[in-house]
Amino acid sequence: MESPPELPQVSPQDVAREPILTLPGALTAYVLLLAVIHLHVLLPPELENWTIDAFGFIPKRYDSTLLAINFPGGAGAKVWTFVSYSLLHANLSHIGFNVLWLLPFGSALARRFGATRFFVFMAVTAAAGALAHLVTHEHAVAPMIGASASVSGTMAAAIRFAFVKGSFLSFSRGDADAAARVPALSLMRALRDPRVLGFLAVWFGVNIIFGIGSIAIGADGASVAWQAHIGGFFAGLVLFSLFDPVPRAVGNAADASSPDVSNRG
C-alpha cells in the first residue's frame, strides 16, 4: 500500500513573504468613492461644469479685491471645497495615476490607522493642500481638483515607519498587518535616516521637475498644482503622530537608521 504523498513544507519566511498589497476595507471604500464620483464626467457639459465649480477648489472664492464672481455653492462652498476638490478628477489617467500611487502607501496607512483615522487624515491633508494652493494662487479662477495632495500626505506619513525593520519597505518584513504596525520613528529621527532623506529628495525632485499630480480642470496640458502636493506632503509628515495609534518604541527598538541585514547573504 502506497503511503500518501507528503505535503509541501512552508517555512516561516515564506509566510512572511505573502503579498503585501492586499487592500484594507477603508482604502477600498475610498477608491470606490473616487470611482463613483468620477461618473460626473458622464453628465451633460453644463451640469459637469457646475459640479466642478461647486466642488472644486477655487482661490477666487476667498478674494473680494477683484471683480466679483458668483460661483456655485455659495458660502458653503468656501468650507466644503477644501476637501471635496480632492474627490474629483479630470479624466481616467488623472484618477488612475493617483490611485496607483495611493495603493502601496495608502494600504499601509489604512491598516495602521483604521477607517476613521484614515478618512480624517485624507481630509486634513486635502485641506492642507488646498491651503497651500490658496496661498500661492490668491486670485486664481481655475478650479483645482484631484486627490494628489492627500496621496502625497499618505506617502509622507508612511515613510515615518516604512523603512523600519519589519515594515513594507524594509529588507525583511512581516505580513501586511504586521508590516503596517511596526513602531514609527520620531520626526527628527526620520529626517536623519538616509533612506528617508533619499525618498524626500526623489519625491521633491519629481514634483518640482515634472509637476506630476493634481491638475487644474481644463484642456490637456493644464497647469499642475504642485504647491498643493507639497502642502499635503508636509501635513502628512508633521501631523502623522497625531493620528498614529501604534505606541512609539523605547530606545533603539524602532531605529530605522541602522542597516537591516537580517536577510542579507
C-alpha positions as CSV (number, residue, x, y, z in Angstrom):
1,M,0.0,0.0,0.0
2,E,1.4,3.3,-1.1
3,S,2.0,6.0,1.5
4,P,0.2,9.3,1.0
5,P,2.2,12.0,-0.7
6,E,4.0,14.4,1.6
7,L,2.6,17.9,1.8
8,P,4.9,20.7,0.8
9,Q,6.7,22.4,3.7
10,V,6.1,26.1,4.2
11,S,8.8,28.0,6.1
12,P,8.1,31.0,8.3
13,Q,10.0,33.1,5.8
14,D,7.6,32.0,3.0
15,V,4.6,33.0,5.2
16,A,6.2,36.4,5.9
17,R,6.6,36.9,2.2
18,E,2.9,36.8,1.4
19,P,1.8,39.7,-0.9
20,I,2.0,43.0,0.9
21,L,-0.5,44.8,-1.3
22,T,-3.9,43.5,-0.1
23,L,-6.3,46.3,0.2
24,P,-7.9,47.1,3.6
25,G,-11.6,48.0,3.7
26,A,-11.0,51.7,4.3
27,L,-8.8,52.1,1.2
28,T,-11.2,50.0,-0.9
29,A,-14.1,52.2,0.1
30,Y,-12.0,55.4,-0.6
31,V,-11.1,54.1,-4.1
32,L,-14.7,53.1,-4.9
33,L,-15.8,56.6,-3.7
34,L,-13.4,58.2,-6.2
35,A,-14.6,55.9,-8.9
36,V,-18.3,56.6,-8.3
37,I,-17.7,60.4,-8.1
38,H,-15.8,60.3,-11.3
39,L,-19.0,59.4,-13.1
40,H,-19.6,63.2,-13.1
41,V,-17.8,63.1,-16.5
42,L,-20.9,61.5,-17.9
43,L,-23.1,64.4,-17.0
44,P,-24.1,66.9,-19.7
45,P,-21.4,69.6,-20.1
46,E,-23.3,72.3,-18.4
47,L,-24.0,70.2,-15.3
48,E,-20.5,68.8,-15.2
49,N,-19.1,72.3,-15.3
50,W,-21.4,73.3,-12.5
51,T,-20.2,70.3,-10.4
52,I,-16.6,71.3,-10.9
53,D,-17.3,74.9,-10.0
54,A,-19.4,73.9,-6.9
55,F,-17.0,71.3,-5.5
56,G,-13.6,72.2,-7.0
57,F,-11.3,74.4,-5.0
58,I,-11.3,78.0,-6.5
59,P,-9.0,80.5,-4.7
60,K,-11.0,83.4,-6.2
61,R,-13.9,82.4,-3.8
62,Y,-11.9,83.9,-1.0
63,D,-10.8,87.0,-2.8
64,S,-13.0,90.1,-2.7
65,T,-10.4,92.6,-4.1
66,L,-11.1,91.9,-7.8
67,L,-14.2,91.7,-10.0
68,A,-16.9,89.8,-8.0
69,I,-17.8,86.4,-9.5
70,N,-20.8,84.4,-8.3
71,F,-19.6,80.8,-8.0
72,P,-22.0,77.9,-7.5
73,G,-22.3,76.6,-3.9
74,G,-22.5,80.0,-2.2
75,A,-20.9,80.5,1.2
76,G,-20.9,76.7,2.0
77,A,-18.6,76.0,-0.9
78,K,-15.9,78.1,0.9
79,V,-15.9,75.3,3.5
80,W,-16.5,72.0,1.8
81,T,-14.3,72.6,-1.3
82,F,-11.3,72.4,1.0
83,V,-11.9,68.7,0.9
84,S,-14.4,68.0,-1.9
85,Y,-12.0,69.0,-4.7
86,S,-9.8,66.0,-3.8
87,L,-12.6,63.6,-4.8
88,L,-12.9,65.0,-8.3
89,H,-10.7,64.1,-11.3
90,A,-10.4,65.3,-14.8
91,N,-10.1,62.0,-16.7
92,L,-9.2,58.3,-16.3
93,S,-5.4,58.9,-16.5
94,H,-5.7,61.5,-13.7
95,I,-7.6,59.3,-11.3
96,G,-5.6,56.2,-12.3
97,F,-2.3,57.9,-11.6
98,N,-3.4,59.0,-8.1
99,V,-4.8,55.6,-7.3
100,L,-1.6,53.8,-8.5
101,W,0.5,55.8,-6.0
102,L,-2.1,55.5,-3.3
103,L,-2.2,51.7,-3.3
104,P,1.1,50.8,-1.6
105,F,1.3,53.8,0.8
106,G,-2.4,54.2,1.5
107,S,-2.8,50.5,2.1
108,A,-0.2,50.5,4.9
109,L,-1.6,53.7,6.4
110,A,-5.2,52.5,6.3
111,R,-4.2,49.3,8.1
112,R,-2.3,51.2,10.7
113,F,-4.9,54.0,11.3
114,G,-8.1,52.2,10.9
115,A,-11.0,53.6,8.9
116,T,-12.0,56.6,11.0
117,R,-8.4,58.0,11.4
118,F,-7.7,57.2,7.7
119,F,-10.6,59.1,6.4
120,V,-10.0,62.1,8.7
121,F,-6.3,62.0,7.7
122,M,-7.2,62.1,4.0
123,A,-9.5,65.1,4.6
124,V,-6.9,67.0,6.7
125,T,-4.1,66.5,4.1
126,A,-6.5,67.6,1.3
127,A,-7.3,70.8,3.3
128,A,-3.6,71.4,3.8
129,G,-3.0,71.1,0.0
130,A,-5.9,73.5,-0.7
131,L,-4.5,76.0,1.8
132,A,-1.0,75.8,0.1
133,H,-2.7,76.3,-3.3
134,L,-4.7,79.3,-1.9
135,V,-1.6,81.0,-0.6
136,T,0.3,80.6,-3.8
137,H,-2.7,81.3,-6.2
138,E,-4.6,84.1,-4.4
139,H,-6.5,85.3,-7.4
140,A,-6.9,82.1,-9.5
141,V,-10.3,81.4,-11.0
142,A,-9.5,78.0,-12.4
143,P,-10.8,75.2,-10.2
144,M,-8.2,72.8,-8.7
145,I,-9.3,69.1,-8.5
146,G,-7.6,65.8,-7.7
147,A,-6.5,63.6,-4.8
148,S,-2.8,64.3,-5.2
149,A,-2.4,66.3,-2.0
150,S,-3.9,63.5,0.1
151,V,-1.9,60.9,-1.8
152,S,1.2,63.0,-1.1
153,G,0.2,63.1,2.6
154,T,-0.1,59.3,2.8
155,M,3.4,58.9,1.2
156,A,4.9,61.3,3.8
157,A,3.1,59.7,6.7
158,A,4.1,56.2,5.6
159,I,7.8,57.0,5.4
160,R,7.7,57.6,9.2
161,F,7.6,53.8,9.6
162,A,8.1,52.3,6.1
163,F,11.8,51.7,6.4
164,V,11.7,50.3,10.0
165,K,12.7,46.7,10.2
166,G,9.6,44.5,9.5
167,S,7.8,47.3,7.6
168,F,6.8,47.2,4.0
169,L,9.9,49.0,2.5
170,S,12.4,47.2,4.8
171,F,14.6,44.3,3.6
172,S,12.7,41.9,6.0
173,R,9.1,42.4,6.7
174,G,6.1,40.5,8.2
175,D,2.7,40.1,6.6
176,A,0.7,43.1,5.6
177,D,-0.8,43.8,9.0
178,A,2.5,43.3,10.9
179,A,4.3,45.5,8.4
180,A,1.9,48.3,8.8
181,R,2.1,48.3,12.6
182,V,5.8,48.5,13.4
183,P,6.7,51.3,15.8
184,A,7.3,54.6,13.9
185,L,10.2,56.9,14.1
186,S,10.0,60.4,15.6
187,L,10.1,63.1,13.0
188,M,13.6,64.2,13.9
189,R,14.9,60.6,13.8
190,A,13.2,60.0,10.4
191,L,14.8,63.1,9.0
192,R,18.2,61.7,9.9
193,D,17.7,58.4,8.2
194,P,19.5,58.2,4.8
195,R,16.6,56.2,3.2
196,V,14.0,58.7,4.3
197,L,16.2,61.6,3.0
198,G,16.7,59.8,-0.3
199,F,12.9,59.3,-0.6
200,L,12.3,63.0,0.1
201,A,14.9,64.1,-2.5
202,V,13.3,61.9,-5.2
203,W,9.8,63.0,-4.3
204,F,10.5,66.7,-4.3
205,G,12.7,66.3,-7.4
206,V,9.9,64.6,-9.3
207,N,7.3,67.2,-8.2
208,I,9.4,70.2,-9.0
209,I,10.9,69.0,-12.3
210,F,7.9,67.2,-13.8
211,G,5.0,68.6,-11.8
212,I,3.1,65.3,-11.9
213,G,-0.2,65.0,-10.0
214,S,-3.1,67.2,-9.2
215,I,-4.2,69.5,-12.1
216,A,-6.5,72.4,-12.7
217,I,-9.5,71.5,-14.7
218,G,-9.4,72.3,-18.4
219,A,-7.8,71.1,-21.6
220,D,-4.9,68.7,-21.8
221,G,-1.7,70.4,-20.7
222,A,-3.4,72.4,-17.9
223,S,-1.1,73.7,-15.2
224,V,-0.1,71.5,-12.4
225,A,-0.9,72.5,-8.8
226,W,2.4,71.2,-7.4
227,Q,2.2,73.5,-4.4
228,A,-0.8,71.5,-3.2
229,H,1.2,68.4,-3.3
230,I,3.8,70.0,-1.0
231,G,1.1,71.2,1.4
232,G,-0.4,67.7,1.7
233,F,3.0,66.1,2.0
234,F,4.2,68.5,4.7
235,A,0.9,68.0,6.7
236,G,1.2,64.2,6.4
237,L,4.8,64.2,7.6
238,V,4.3,66.5,10.5
239,L,0.8,65.5,11.7
240,F,1.4,61.7,11.4
241,S,1.9,61.4,15.2
242,L,-1.5,62.9,16.0
243,F,-3.2,60.1,14.1
244,D,-0.8,57.2,14.9
245,P,-2.4,54.7,17.3
246,V,0.7,52.5,17.5
247,P,2.9,53.1,20.6
248,R,6.3,54.5,19.9
249,A,9.1,52.0,20.7
250,V,11.5,52.7,23.5
251,G,15.2,53.2,22.9
252,N,16.6,51.7,19.7
253,A,13.8,49.2,19.1
254,A,12.4,51.2,16.1
255,D,15.7,52.7,14.9
256,A,15.4,52.5,11.1
257,S,18.7,54.3,10.7
258,S,20.6,51.1,11.4
259,P,21.0,48.8,8.5
260,D,18.5,46.0,8.2
261,V,20.7,42.9,7.3
262,S,18.6,40.1,8.6
263,N,18.0,38.6,5.1
264,R,21.3,39.5,3.5
265,G,23.8,36.9,2.4
